[in-house]
């Protein structure tokens, strides 16, 4: 018999309402199966909500209130759970933030900045400061902390997805940080590669026309759900789950990966760039002689 896992309602807003949902369900004498009966959700999904690992969707909150007779309690509070789960992140990123923790494989193309999952604190700070928003320093710090928290994905061995990313070579050559901090950013990526946590390929600067030239891309694959595609601009993101369209984006990503350098050669290039920054040999201007 499986051991009952207690829920710490003090751990956060999602856990608080998840614990209340379990309490109300058991008070009504219902199993997980009985509570989701008549909804579009499964028992695993409901269990994840009770443990604070997933937000409660509005439709399921409405269903729970109706079945449990809780007078709209979960509908009134499901938005609080949603906001708590994405604290420090943009609203449009909320679905990816939740689903990347359950993905089996994540594939990402980032032509202009290092992906958020790979950024150091200094790099993330530089990006947020560049926007020159009226936010207070502590508000920017909260965003940076939230971004770094995502990277804990690579520290939880039992939940780590296989993460592939393709980076444009220009990211190694155009510093947005002082040399030592750029070296640390590149060292961080190289360390993740050497630990087997990620697979990175570099797209050479002179690769010519290639797939996905018009933007970034992120593809998430799951064991028990259709894949998702995500792309974003500076202040907006878009998640696509329509199978035919995701398939097209997948094909574009595969073409791009075929044009990139192999992982071994890419790691060598990253480590060489880090060493150049440490030794003061980084390029002071974009020069084709400094590139691959």
Secondary structure as GFF3:
##gff-version 3
##sequence-region A 1 292
A	DSSP	alpha_helix	13	27	.	.	.	ID=ss1
A	DSSP	alpha_helix	32	36	.	.	.	ID=ss2
A	DSSP	alpha_helix	43	50	.	.	.	ID=ss3
A	DSSP	alpha_helix	58	68	.	.	.	ID=ss4
A	DSSP	alpha_helix	73	85	.	.	.	ID=ss5
A	DSSP	three_ten_helix	91	93	.	.	.	ID=ss6
A	DSSP	alpha_helix	94	99	.	.	.	ID=ss7
A	DSSP	beta_strand	105	110	.	.	.	ID=ss8
A	DSSP	three_ten_helix	116	118	.	.	.	ID=ss9
A	DSSP	alpha_helix	121	130	.	.	.	ID=ss10
A	DSSP	alpha_helix	137	150	.	.	.	ID=ss11
A	DSSP	three_ten_helix	151	154	.	.	.	ID=ss12
A	DSSP	beta_strand	162	168	.	.	.	ID=ss13
A	DSSP	alpha_helix	170	173	.	.	.	ID=ss14
A	DSSP	alpha_helix	179	194	.	.	.	ID=ss15
A	DSSP	beta_strand	198	203	.	.	.	ID=ss16
A	DSSP	beta_strand	217	221	.	.	.	ID=ss17
A	DSSP	beta_strand	228	232	.	.	.	ID=ss18
A	DSSP	beta_strand	237	240	.	.	.	ID=ss19
A	DSSP	alpha_helix	243	259	.	.	.	ID=ss20
A	DSSP	alpha_helix	263	278	.	.	.	ID=ss21
A	DSSP	three_ten_helix	288	290	.	.	.	ID=ss22
###
